[in-house]
Amino acid sequence: MTIRRRTLEDSGLGFMIPVCSSAIGTAKPFPAFYQHIIDQADVAPERVLFVGDNLLNDVTAPINAGMRAAWVNRKLSGQAQPAPLCDGTMQLAHLSQLPLAISSLLAS
């Protein structure tokens, strides 16, 4: 978990909360995992942005749980700009683009 936290802090995202399935007793893509995140955030599901690099576990399942999603697509060139997909998912080339994507989501 410390590596994830350090990565977030280095990217200017220290306010985000990494979640480890082993610490909560359920894992992706089980609905209980995403419900735990919503419960911990203590906000409406649509106010939660789930970030990851797996389409099923980090985009489809969180969206099905009512959250928003940002997908780090590792196949994109590092020069690609964040862009919304048709379901509202923000597609990123790298985690460092997340602050820009969050700004874009807040503006919409």
Biopython code that builds the backbone (N, CA, C, O; Angstrom):
import numpy as np
from Bio.PDB.StructureBuilder import StructureBuilder

atoms = [
    (1, "MET", "N", (0.828, -1.199, 0.000)),
    (1, "MET", "CA", (0.000, 0.000, 0.000)),
    (1, "MET", "C", (0.862, 1.249, 0.000)),
    (1, "MET", "O", (0.467, 2.261, -0.578)),
    (2, "THR", "N", (2.020, 1.207, 0.627)),
    (2, "THR", "CA", (2.874, 2.393, 0.678)),
    (2, "THR", "C", (3.356, 2.789, -0.709)),
    (2, "THR", "O", (3.511, 3.979, -0.985)),
    (3, "ILE", "N", (3.592, 1.837, -1.578)),
    (3, "ILE", "CA", (4.020, 2.161, -2.936)),
    (3, "ILE", "C", (2.901, 2.906, -3.656)),
    (3, "ILE", "O", (3.155, 3.903, -4.333)),
    (4, "ARG", "N", (1.663, 2.428, -3.515)),
    (4, "ARG", "CA", (0.526, 3.109, -4.147)),
    (4, "ARG", "C", (0.367, 4.515, -3.592)),
    (4, "ARG", "O", (0.156, 5.466, -4.344)),
    (5, "ARG", "N", (0.466, 4.643, -2.285)),
    (5, "ARG", "CA", (0.327, 5.972, -1.676)),
    (5, "ARG", "C", (1.422, 6.910, -2.171)),
    (5, "ARG", "O", (1.153, 8.072, -2.475)),
    (6, "ARG", "N", (2.658, 6.412, -2.254)),
    (6, "ARG", "CA", (3.776, 7.231, -2.722)),
    (6, "ARG", "C", (3.548, 7.651, -4.186)),
    (6, "ARG", "O", (3.815, 8.796, -4.553)),
    (7, "THR", "N", (3.061, 6.731, -5.007)),
    (7, "THR", "CA", (2.783, 7.055, -6.410)),
    (7, "THR", "C", (1.747, 8.168, -6.490)),
    (7, "THR", "O", (1.903, 9.107, -7.270)),
    (8, "LEU", "N", (0.696, 8.069, -5.690)),
    (8, "LEU", "CA", (-0.334, 9.111, -5.689)),
    (8, "LEU", "C", (0.235, 10.449, -5.234)),
    (8, "LEU", "O", (-0.034, 11.482, -5.847)),
    (9, "GLU", "N", (1.012, 10.433, -4.175)),
    (9, "GLU", "CA", (1.606, 11.676, -3.679)),
    (9, "GLU", "C", (2.543, 12.298, -4.700)),
    (9, "GLU", "O", (2.532, 13.514, -4.894)),
    (10, "ASP", "N", (3.362, 11.468, -5.362)),
    (10, "ASP", "CA", (4.285, 11.970, -6.382)),
    (10, "ASP", "C", (3.558, 12.559, -7.579)),
    (10, "ASP", "O", (4.100, 13.412, -8.282)),
    (11, "SER", "N", (2.329, 12.105, -7.812)),
    (11, "SER", "CA", (1.536, 12.609, -8.933)),
    (11, "SER", "C", (0.651, 13.772, -8.538)),
    (11, "SER", "O", (-0.150, 14.244, -9.345)),
    (12, "GLY", "N", (0.784, 14.245, -7.299)),
    (12, "GLY", "CA", (-0.059, 15.346, -6.841)),
    (12, "GLY", "C", (-1.446, 14.893, -6.430)),
    (12, "GLY", "O", (-2.371, 15.702, -6.365)),
    (13, "LEU", "N", (-1.601, 13.595, -6.150)),
    (13, "LEU", "CA", (-2.905, 13.038, -5.839)),
    (13, "LEU", "C", (-2.958, 12.444, -4.433)),
    (13, "LEU", "O", (-3.680, 11.478, -4.187)),
    (14, "GLY", "N", (-2.198, 13.021, -3.525)),
    (14, "GLY", "CA", (-2.126, 12.499, -2.172)),
    (14, "GLY", "C", (-3.447, 12.479, -1.434)),
    (14, "GLY", "O", (-3.575, 11.790, -0.421)),
    (15, "PHE", "N", (-4.441, 13.223, -1.921)),
    (15, "PHE", "CA", (-5.755, 13.255, -1.285)),
    (15, "PHE", "C", (-6.576, 12.008, -1.602)),
    (15, "PHE", "O", (-7.580, 11.747, -0.940)),
    (16, "MET", "N", (-6.160, 11.234, -2.608)),
    (16, "MET", "CA", (-6.907, 10.035, -2.996)),
    (16, "MET", "C", (-6.625, 8.902, -2.011)),
    (16, "MET", "O", (-5.586, 8.876, -1.352)),
    (17, "ILE", "N", (-7.566, 7.973, -1.927)),
    (17, "ILE", "CA", (-7.454, 6.868, -0.981)),
    (17, "ILE", "C", (-7.297, 5.556, -1.743)),
    (17, "ILE", "O", (-8.242, 5.092, -2.382)),
    (18, "PRO", "N", (-6.111, 4.957, -1.679)),
    (18, "PRO", "CA", (-5.967, 3.634, -2.307)),
    (18, "PRO", "C", (-6.677, 2.578, -1.462)),
    (18, "PRO", "O", (-6.670, 2.654, -0.233)),
    (19, "VAL", "N", (-7.288, 1.593, -2.122)),
    (19, "VAL", "CA", (-8.000, 0.533, -1.424)),
    (19, "VAL", "C", (-7.368, -0.798, -1.799)),
    (19, "VAL", "O", (-7.151, -1.078, -2.978)),
    (20, "CYS", "N", (-7.079, -1.607, -0.811)),
    (20, "CYS", "CA", (-6.477, -2.922, -1.025)),
    (20, "CYS", "C", (-7.507, -3.982, -0.637)),
    (20, "CYS", "O", (-8.006, -3.979, 0.488)),
    (21, "SER", "N", (-7.826, -4.886, -1.562)),
    (21, "SER", "CA", (-8.867, -5.876, -1.316)),
    (21, "SER", "C", (-8.560, -6.760, -0.108)),
    (21, "SER", "O", (-9.476, -7.166, 0.607)),
    (22, "SER", "N", (-7.297, -7.059, 0.124)),
    (22, "SER", "CA", (-6.955, -7.927, 1.259)),
    (22, "SER", "C", (-7.303, -7.270, 2.595)),
    (22, "SER", "O", (-7.499, -7.960, 3.595)),
    (23, "ALA", "N", (-7.379, -5.961, 2.612)),
    (23, "ALA", "CA", (-7.696, -5.251, 3.852)),
    (23, "ALA", "C", (-9.193, -5.199, 4.127)),
    (23, "ALA", "O", (-9.605, -4.942, 5.259)),
    (24, "ILE", "N", (-10.024, -5.444, 3.088)),
    (24, "ILE", "CA", (-11.472, -5.337, 3.294)),
    (24, "ILE", "C", (-12.197, -6.670, 3.133)),
    (24, "ILE", "O", (-13.400, -6.745, 3.384)),
    (25, "GLY", "N", (-11.499, -7.714, 2.723)),
    (25, "GLY", "CA", (-12.092, -9.043, 2.679)),
    (25, "GLY", "C", (-12.919, -9.368, 1.455)),
    (25, "GLY", "O", (-13.606, -10.389, 1.433)),
    (26, "THR", "N", (-12.873, -8.536, 0.446)),
    (26, "THR", "CA", (-13.536, -8.820, -0.827)),
    (26, "THR", "C", (-12.709, -8.166, -1.922)),
    (26, "THR", "O", (-11.891, -7.285, -1.656)),
    (27, "ALA", "N", (-12.926, -8.600, -3.144)),
    (27, "ALA", "CA", (-12.073, -8.126, -4.227)),
    (27, "ALA", "C", (-12.892, -7.726, -5.453)),
    (27, "ALA", "O", (-14.077, -8.041, -5.560)),
    (28, "LYS", "N", (-12.239, -7.034, -6.360)),
    (28, "LYS", "CA", (-12.834, -6.701, -7.653)),
    (28, "LYS", "C", (-12.981, -8.008, -8.433)),
    (28, "LYS", "O", (-12.105, -8.865, -8.318)),
    (29, "PRO", "N", (-13.999, -8.198, -9.191)),
    (29, "PRO", "CA", (-15.128, -7.324, -9.529)),
    (29, "PRO", "C", (-16.398, -7.583, -8.718)),
    (29, "PRO", "O", (-17.492, -7.290, -9.203)),
    (30, "PHE", "N", (-16.292, -8.121, -7.501)),
    (30, "PHE", "CA", (-17.483, -8.390, -6.699)),
    (30, "PHE", "C", (-18.136, -7.086, -6.240)),
    (30, "PHE", "O", (-17.440, -6.174, -5.794)),
    (31, "PRO", "N", (-19.465, -6.986, -6.343)),
    (31, "PRO", "CA", (-20.164, -5.752, -5.970)),
    (31, "PRO", "C", (-19.843, -5.270, -4.555)),
    (31, "PRO", "O", (-19.820, -4.062, -4.319)),
    (32, "ALA", "N", (-19.597, -6.168, -3.618)),
    (32, "ALA", "CA", (-19.302, -5.753, -2.235)),
    (32, "ALA", "C", (-18.043, -4.897, -2.156)),
    (32, "ALA", "O", (-17.941, -4.025, -1.292)),
    (33, "PHE", "N", (-17.087, -5.137, -3.044)),
    (33, "PHE", "CA", (-15.859, -4.339, -3.064)),
    (33, "PHE", "C", (-16.192, -2.872, -3.365)),
    (33, "PHE", "O", (-15.734, -1.962, -2.675)),
    (34, "TYR", "N", (-16.987, -2.671, -4.396)),
    (34, "TYR", "CA", (-17.329, -1.306, -4.813)),
    (34, "TYR", "C", (-18.262, -0.645, -3.790)),
    (34, "TYR", "O", (-18.177, 0.562, -3.562)),
    (35, "GLN", "N", (-19.145, -1.429, -3.179)),
    (35, "GLN", "CA", (-20.016, -0.872, -2.145)),
    (35, "GLN", "C", (-19.194, -0.416, -0.950)),
    (35, "GLN", "O", (-19.507, 0.604, -0.337)),
    (36, "HIS", "N", (-18.149, -1.158, -0.615)),
    (36, "HIS", "CA", (-17.264, -0.752, 0.487)),
    (36, "HIS", "C", (-16.655, 0.627, 0.194)),
    (36, "HIS", "O", (-16.586, 1.485, 1.075)),
    (37, "ILE", "N", (-16.225, 0.823, -1.029)),
    (37, "ILE", "CA", (-15.620, 2.107, -1.415)),
    (37, "ILE", "C", (-16.646, 3.236, -1.291)),
    (37, "ILE", "O", (-16.343, 4.306, -0.765)),
    (38, "ILE", "N", (-17.845, 2.988, -1.774)),
    (38, "ILE", "CA", (-18.903, 4.005, -1.685)),
    (38, "ILE", "C", (-19.194, 4.312, -0.222)),
    (38, "ILE", "O", (-19.323, 5.476, 0.157)),
    (39, "ASP", "N", (-19.297, 3.272, 0.601)),
    (39, "ASP", "CA", (-19.570, 3.468, 2.024)),
    (39, "ASP", "C", (-18.453, 4.267, 2.698)),
    (39, "ASP", "O", (-18.725, 5.158, 3.503)),
    (40, "GLN", "N", (-17.200, 3.953, 2.371)),
    (40, "GLN", "CA", (-16.063, 4.655, 2.972)),
    (40, "GLN", "C", (-16.014, 6.118, 2.533)),
    (40, "GLN", "O", (-15.647, 6.996, 3.314)),
    (41, "ALA", "N", (-16.384, 6.368, 1.282)),
    (41, "ALA", "CA", (-16.365, 7.744, 0.771)),
    (41, "ALA", "C", (-17.465, 8.589, 1.431)),
    (41, "ALA", "O", (-17.323, 9.804, 1.576)),
    (42, "ASP", "N", (-18.555, 7.934, 1.824)),
    (42, "ASP", "CA", (-19.662, 8.614, 2.486)),
    (42, "ASP", "C", (-20.228, 9.754, 1.637)),
    (42, "ASP", "O", (-20.577, 10.821, 2.143)),
    (43, "VAL", "N", (-20.307, 9.493, 0.331)),
    (43, "VAL", "CA", (-20.924, 10.424, -0.610)),
    (43, "VAL", "C", (-21.752, 9.603, -1.590)),
    (43, "VAL", "O", (-21.663, 8.376, -1.610)),
    (44, "ALA", "N", (-22.547, 10.274, -2.389)),
    (44, "ALA", "CA", (-23.318, 9.574, -3.417)),
    (44, "ALA", "C", (-22.347, 8.876, -4.378)),
    (44, "ALA", "O", (-21.285, 9.424, -4.672)),
    (45, "PRO", "N", (-22.687, 7.685, -4.873)),
    (45, "PRO", "CA", (-21.776, 6.931, -5.749)),
    (45, "PRO", "C", (-21.262, 7.729, -6.946)),
    (45, "PRO", "O", (-20.105, 7.576, -7.338)),
    (46, "GLU", "N", (-22.100, 8.570, -7.521)),
    (46, "GLU", "CA", (-21.677, 9.339, -8.704)),
    (46, "GLU", "C", (-20.623, 10.394, -8.374)),
    (46, "GLU", "O", (-20.046, 10.998, -9.278)),
    (47, "ARG", "N", (-20.371, 10.618, -7.089)),
    (47, "ARG", "CA", (-19.320, 11.560, -6.684)),
    (47, "ARG", "C", (-17.975, 10.864, -6.478)),
    (47, "ARG", "O", (-16.976, 11.511, -6.161)),
    (48, "VAL", "N", (-17.955, 9.523, -6.664)),
    (48, "VAL", "CA", (-16.732, 8.742, -6.497)),
    (48, "VAL", "C", (-16.127, 8.489, -7.878)),
    (48, "VAL", "O", (-16.818, 8.047, -8.796)),
    (49, "LEU", "N", (-14.844, 8.770, -8.013)),
    (49, "LEU", "CA", (-14.125, 8.493, -9.253)),
    (49, "LEU", "C", (-13.204, 7.303, -8.998)),
    (49, "LEU", "O", (-12.273, 7.389, -8.198)),
    (50, "PHE", "N", (-13.472, 6.195, -9.682)),
    (50, "PHE", "CA", (-12.665, 4.988, -9.544)),
    (50, "PHE", "C", (-11.617, 5.017, -10.645)),
    (50, "PHE", "O", (-11.945, 5.248, -11.809)),
    (51, "VAL", "N", (-10.363, 4.786, -10.289)),
    (51, "VAL", "CA", (-9.259, 4.899, -11.239)),
    (51, "VAL", "C", (-8.518, 3.582, -11.325)),
    (51, "VAL", "O", (-8.196, 2.976, -10.302)),
    (52, "GLY", "N", (-8.245, 3.134, -12.544)),
    (52, "GLY", "CA", (-7.472, 1.911, -12.714)),
    (52, "GLY", "C", (-7.169, 1.625, -14.169)),
    (52, "GLY", "O", (-7.521, 2.405, -15.054)),
    (53, "ASP", "N", (-6.509, 0.492, -14.411)),
    (53, "ASP", "CA", (-6.075, 0.173, -15.774)),
    (53, "ASP", "C", (-6.735, -1.081, -16.353)),
    (53, "ASP", "O", (-6.301, -1.586, -17.388)),
    (54, "ASN", "N", (-7.783, -1.585, -15.690)),
    (54, "ASN", "CA", (-8.463, -2.781, -16.166)),
    (54, "ASN", "C", (-9.904, -2.423, -16.519)),
    (54, "ASN", "O", (-10.642, -1.910, -15.677)),
    (55, "LEU", "N", (-10.306, -2.692, -17.765)),
    (55, "LEU", "CA", (-11.642, -2.270, -18.206)),
    (55, "LEU", "C", (-12.776, -2.893, -17.392)),
    (55, "LEU", "O", (-13.731, -2.201, -17.039)),
    (56, "LEU", "N", (-12.683, -4.180, -17.091)),
    (56, "LEU", "CA", (-13.760, -4.815, -16.329)),
    (56, "LEU", "C", (-13.765, -4.349, -14.881)),
    (56, "LEU", "O", (-14.775, -3.846, -14.391)),
    (57, "ASN", "N", (-12.648, -4.514, -14.203)),
    (57, "ASN", "CA", (-12.575, -4.252, -12.767)),
    (57, "ASN", "C", (-12.570, -2.780, -12.401)),
    (57, "ASN", "O", (-13.063, -2.407, -11.337)),
    (58, "ASP", "N", (-12.022, -1.936, -13.266)),
    (58, "ASP", "CA", (-11.804, -0.531, -12.927)),
    (58, "ASP", "C", (-12.686, 0.442, -13.690)),
    (58, "ASP", "O", (-12.673, 1.642, -13.414)),
    (59, "VAL", "N", (-13.451, -0.067, -14.648)),
    (59, "VAL", "CA", (-14.355, 0.805, -15.399)),
    (59, "VAL", "C", (-15.779, 0.246, -15.368)),
    (59, "VAL", "O", (-16.673, 0.872, -14.798)),
    (60, "THR", "N", (-15.996, -0.911, -15.966)),
    (60, "THR", "CA", (-17.349, -1.455, -16.072)),
    (60, "THR", "C", (-17.993, -1.693, -14.710)),
    (60, "THR", "O", (-19.106, -1.227, -14.467)),
    (61, "ALA", "N", (-17.316, -2.408, -13.823)),
    (61, "ALA", "CA", (-17.908, -2.719, -12.515)),
    (61, "ALA", "C", (-18.162, -1.463, -11.681)),
    (61, "ALA", "O", (-19.233, -1.353, -11.084)),
    (62, "PRO", "N", (-17.226, -0.511, -11.612)),
    (62, "PRO", "CA", (-17.531, 0.708, -10.856)),
    (62, "PRO", "C", (-18.706, 1.500, -11.449)),
    (62, "PRO", "O", (-19.527, 2.043, -10.709)),
    (63, "ILE", "N", (-18.782, 1.560, -12.776)),
    (63, "ILE", "CA", (-19.902, 2.261, -13.408)),
    (63, "ILE", "C", (-21.210, 1.557, -13.065)),
    (63, "ILE", "O", (-22.214, 2.213, -12.784)),
    (64, "ASN", "N", (-21.204, 0.209, -13.085)),
    (64, "ASN", "CA", (-22.401, -0.545, -12.707)),
    (64, "ASN", "C", (-22.800, -0.284, -11.260)),
    (64, "ASN", "O", (-23.974, -0.404, -10.909)),
    (65, "ALA", "N", (-21.829, 0.074, -10.414)),
    (65, "ALA", "CA", (-22.101, 0.398, -9.014)),
    (65, "ALA", "C", (-22.523, 1.857, -8.838)),
    (65, "ALA", "O", (-22.830, 2.282, -7.724)),
    (66, "GLY", "N", (-22.541, 2.625, -9.931)),
    (66, "GLY", "CA", (-22.984, 4.013, -9.879)),
    (66, "GLY", "C", (-21.875, 5.042, -9.806)),
    (66, "GLY", "O", (-22.142, 6.242, -9.748)),
    (67, "MET", "N", (-20.618, 4.576, -9.808)),
    (67, "MET", "CA", (-19.483, 5.499, -9.728)),
    (67, "MET", "C", (-19.088, 6.000, -11.116)),
    (67, "MET", "O", (-19.572, 5.505, -12.134)),
    (68, "ARG", "N", (-18.213, 6.976, -11.132)),
    (68, "ARG", "CA", (-17.559, 7.420, -12.365)),
    (68, "ARG", "C", (-16.225, 6.684, -12.456)),
    (68, "ARG", "O", (-15.742, 6.131, -11.468)),
    (69, "ALA", "N", (-15.633, 6.683, -13.655)),
    (69, "ALA", "CA", (-14.389, 5.933, -13.829)),
    (69, "ALA", "C", (-13.381, 6.713, -14.661)),
    (69, "ALA", "O", (-13.737, 7.484, -15.552)),
    (70, "ALA", "N", (-12.121, 6.487, -14.343)),
    (70, "ALA", "CA", (-11.002, 6.977, -15.160)),
    (70, "ALA", "C", (-10.148, 5.756, -15.473)),
    (70, "ALA", "O", (-9.712, 5.041, -14.571)),
    (71, "TRP", "N", (-9.917, 5.528, -16.759)),
    (71, "TRP", "CA", (-9.194, 4.357, -17.220)),
    (71, "TRP", "C", (-7.805, 4.760, -17.690)),
    (71, "TRP", "O", (-7.664, 5.565, -18.611)),
    (72, "VAL", "N", (-6.781, 4.202, -17.060)),
    (72, "VAL", "CA", (-5.404, 4.418, -17.500)),
    (72, "VAL", "C", (-5.137, 3.357, -18.571)),
    (72, "VAL", "O", (-4.881, 2.193, -18.266)),
    (73, "ASN", "N", (-5.205, 3.792, -19.832)),
    (73, "ASN", "CA", (-5.020, 2.897, -20.976)),
    (73, "ASN", "C", (-3.537, 2.863, -21.322)),
    (73, "ASN", "O", (-3.023, 3.774, -21.970)),
    (74, "ARG", "N", (-2.869, 1.833, -20.897)),
    (74, "ARG", "CA", (-1.422, 1.729, -21.076)),
    (74, "ARG", "C", (-0.997, 1.542, -22.536)),
    (74, "ARG", "O", (0.193, 1.575, -22.848)),
    (75, "LYS", "N", (-1.972, 1.345, -23.425)),
    (75, "LYS", "CA", (-1.645, 1.195, -24.846)),
    (75, "LYS", "C", (-1.564, 2.545, -25.559)),
    (75, "LYS", "O", (-1.131, 2.614, -26.709)),
    (76, "LEU", "N", (-1.974, 3.603, -24.890)),
    (76, "LEU", "CA", (-1.917, 4.933, -25.492)),
    (76, "LEU", "C", (-0.504, 5.485, -25.427)),
    (76, "LEU", "O", (0.274, 5.144, -24.535)),
    (77, "SER", "N", (-0.193, 6.325, -26.367)),
    (77, "SER", "CA", (1.081, 7.043, -26.346)),
    (77, "SER", "C", (1.068, 8.003, -25.166)),
    (77, "SER", "O", (0.019, 8.532, -24.801)),
    (78, "GLY", "N", (2.221, 8.226, -24.579)),
    (78, "GLY", "CA", (2.341, 9.164, -23.475)),
    (78, "GLY", "C", (1.939, 10.574, -23.846)),
    (78, "GLY", "O", (1.679, 11.398, -22.969)),
    (79, "GLN", "N", (1.885, 10.864, -25.152)),
    (79, "GLN", "CA", (1.507, 12.197, -25.621)),
    (79, "GLN", "C", (-0.004, 12.377, -25.722)),
    (79, "GLN", "O", (-0.480, 13.503, -25.869)),
    (80, "ALA", "N", (-0.774, 11.275, -25.646)),
    (80, "ALA", "CA", (-2.229, 11.355, -25.792)),
    (80, "ALA", "C", (-2.821, 12.181, -24.644)),
    (80, "ALA", "O", (-2.406, 12.052, -23.492)),
    (81, "GLN", "N", (-3.776, 13.014, -24.974)),
    (81, "GLN", "CA", (-4.443, 13.854, -23.981)),
    (81, "GLN", "C", (-5.627, 13.102, -23.375)),
    (81, "GLN", "O", (-6.222, 12.259, -24.046)),
    (82, "PRO", "N", (-5.980, 13.388, -22.125)),
    (82, "PRO", "CA", (-7.164, 12.759, -21.535)),
    (82, "PRO", "C", (-8.387, 13.047, -22.388)),
    (82, "PRO", "O", (-8.560, 14.160, -22.886)),
    (83, "ALA", "N", (-9.231, 12.043, -22.553)),
    (83, "ALA", "CA", (-10.421, 12.213, -23.369)),
    (83, "ALA", "C", (-11.559, 11.377, -22.804)),
    (83, "ALA", "O", (-11.347, 10.248, -22.361)),
    (84, "PRO", "N", (-12.779, 11.938, -22.819)),
    (84, "PRO", "CA", (-13.916, 11.160, -22.334)),
    (84, "PRO", "C", (-14.353, 10.131, -23.374)),
    (84, "PRO", "O", (-14.353, 10.410, -24.573)),
    (85, "LEU", "N", (-14.725, 8.942, -22.906)),
    (85, "LEU", "CA", (-15.314, 7.925, -23.768)),
    (85, "LEU", "C", (-16.822, 8.121, -23.761)),
    (85, "LEU", "O", (-17.332, 8.945, -23.002)),
    (86, "CYS", "N", (-17.544, 7.375, -24.596)),
    (86, "CYS", "CA", (-18.985, 7.596, -24.736)),
    (86, "CYS", "C", (-19.765, 7.368, -23.442)),
    (86, "CYS", "O", (-20.845, 7.936, -23.280)),
    (87, "ASP", "N", (-19.251, 6.557, -22.518)),
    (87, "ASP", "CA", (-19.957, 6.327, -21.253)),
    (87, "ASP", "C", (-19.546, 7.316, -20.165)),
    (87, "ASP", "O", (-19.975, 7.192, -19.018)),
    (88, "GLY", "N", (-18.716, 8.297, -20.521)),
    (88, "GLY", "CA", (-18.263, 9.297, -19.564)),
    (88, "GLY", "C", (-16.942, 8.960, -18.897)),
    (88, "GLY", "O", (-16.388, 9.791, -18.177)),
    (89, "THR", "N", (-16.426, 7.759, -19.121)),
    (89, "THR", "CA", (-15.135, 7.365, -18.566)),
    (89, "THR", "C", (-14.051, 8.265, -19.129)),
    (89, "THR", "O", (-14.013, 8.519, -20.333)),
    (90, "MET", "N", (-13.171, 8.749, -18.265)),
    (90, "MET", "CA", (-12.022, 9.518, -18.738)),
    (90, "MET", "C", (-10.902, 8.542, -19.081)),
    (90, "MET", "O", (-10.493, 7.741, -18.240)),
    (91, "GLN", "N", (-10.414, 8.607, -20.297)),
    (91, "GLN", "CA", (-9.319, 7.746, -20.731)),
    (91, "GLN", "C", (-8.009, 8.529, -20.624)),
    (91, "GLN", "O", (-7.876, 9.623, -21.171)),
    (92, "LEU", "N", (-7.061, 7.953, -19.918)),
    (92, "LEU", "CA", (-5.774, 8.597, -19.669)),
    (92, "LEU", "C", (-4.657, 7.739, -20.216)),
    (92, "LEU", "O", (-4.779, 6.516, -20.285)),
    (93, "ALA", "N", (-3.564, 8.379, -20.607)),
    (93, "ALA", "CA", (-2.379, 7.642, -21.029)),
    (93, "ALA", "C", (-1.499, 7.307, -19.830)),
    (93, "ALA", "O", (-0.734, 6.344, -19.862)),
    (94, "HIS", "N", (-1.612, 8.104, -18.776)),
    (94, "HIS", "CA", (-0.756, 7.931, -17.606)),
    (94, "HIS", "C", (-1.463, 8.526, -16.391)),
    (94, "HIS", "O", (-2.245, 9.468, -16.519)),
    (95, "LEU", "N", (-1.189, 7.980, -15.229)),
    (95, "LEU", "CA", (-1.803, 8.464, -13.993)),
    (95, "LEU", "C", (-1.518, 9.946, -13.744)),
    (95, "LEU", "O", (-2.321, 10.633, -13.113)),
    (96, "SER", "N", (-0.398, 10.433, -14.229)),
    (96, "SER", "CA", (-0.056, 11.846, -14.025)),
    (96, "SER", "C", (-1.064, 12.785, -14.686)),
    (96, "SER", "O", (-1.093, 13.973, -14.365)),
    (97, "GLN", "N", (-1.886, 12.279, -15.599)),
    (97, "GLN", "CA", (-2.902, 13.096, -16.263)),
    (97, "GLN", "C", (-4.185, 13.213, -15.443)),
    (97, "GLN", "O", (-5.094, 13.953, -15.818)),
    (98, "LEU", "N", (-4.264, 12.494, -14.337)),
    (98, "LEU", "CA", (-5.493, 12.482, -13.563)),
    (98, "LEU", "C", (-5.917, 13.855, -13.051)),
    (98, "LEU", "O", (-7.108, 14.160, -13.119)),
    (99, "PRO", "N", (-5.025, 14.701, -12.545)),
    (99, "PRO", "CA", (-5.497, 16.026, -12.105)),
    (99, "PRO", "C", (-6.198, 16.809, -13.213)),
    (99, "PRO", "O", (-7.204, 17.472, -12.958)),
    (100, "LEU", "N", (-5.681, 16.741, -14.435)),
    (100, "LEU", "CA", (-6.343, 17.410, -15.553)),
    (100, "LEU", "C", (-7.694, 16.791, -15.839)),
    (100, "LEU", "O", (-8.657, 17.504, -16.120)),
    (101, "ALA", "N", (-7.776, 15.473, -15.772)),
    (101, "ALA", "CA", (-9.046, 14.783, -16.009)),
    (101, "ALA", "C", (-10.061, 15.137, -14.937)),
    (101, "ALA", "O", (-11.238, 15.330, -15.242)),
    (102, "ILE", "N", (-9.629, 15.226, -13.696)),
    (102, "ILE", "CA", (-10.538, 15.591, -12.607)),
    (102, "ILE", "C", (-11.073, 16.997, -12.830)),
    (102, "ILE", "O", (-12.261, 17.245, -12.622)),
    (103, "SER", "N", (-10.224, 17.911, -13.244)),
    (103, "SER", "CA", (-10.659, 19.282, -13.540)),
    (103, "SER", "C", (-11.713, 19.276, -14.624)),
    (103, "SER", "O", (-12.705, 20.001, -14.536)),
    (104, "SER", "N", (-11.506, 18.463, -15.645)),
    (104, "SER", "CA", (-12.448, 18.364, -16.739)),
    (104, "SER", "C", (-13.791, 17.796, -16.255)),
    (104, "SER", "O", (-14.853, 18.286, -16.638)),
    (105, "LEU", "N", (-13.730, 16.767, -15.416)),
    (105, "LEU", "CA", (-14.967, 16.186, -14.891)),
    (105, "LEU", "C", (-15.720, 17.176, -14.019)),
    (105, "LEU", "O", (-16.948, 17.236, -14.074)),
    (106, "LEU", "N", (-15.008, 17.951, -13.219)),
    (106, "LEU", "CA", (-15.653, 18.924, -12.352)),
    (106, "LEU", "C", (-16.319, 20.033, -13.156)),
    (106, "LEU", "O", (-17.315, 20.612, -12.722)),
    (107, "ALA", "N", (-15.768, 20.325, -14.325)),
    (107, "ALA", "CA", (-16.324, 21.375, -15.165)),
    (107, "ALA", "C", (-17.579, 20.911, -15.900)),
    (107, "ALA", "O", (-18.372, 21.732, -16.360)),
    (108, "SER", "N", (-17.756, 19.592, -16.011)),
    (108, "SER", "CA", (-18.922, 19.083, -16.772)),
    (108, "SER", "C", (-20.151, 18.925, -15.913)),
    (108, "SER", "O", (-21.200, 18.511, -16.406)),
]
sb = StructureBuilder()
sb.init_structure("model")
sb.init_model(0)
sb.init_chain("A")
sb.init_seg("    ")
for serial, (resi, resn, name, xyz) in enumerate(atoms, 1):
    if name == "N":
        sb.init_residue(resn, " ", resi, " ")
    sb.init_atom(name, np.array(xyz, "f"), 0.0, 1.0, " ", f" {name:<3s}", serial, name[0])
structure = sb.get_structure()
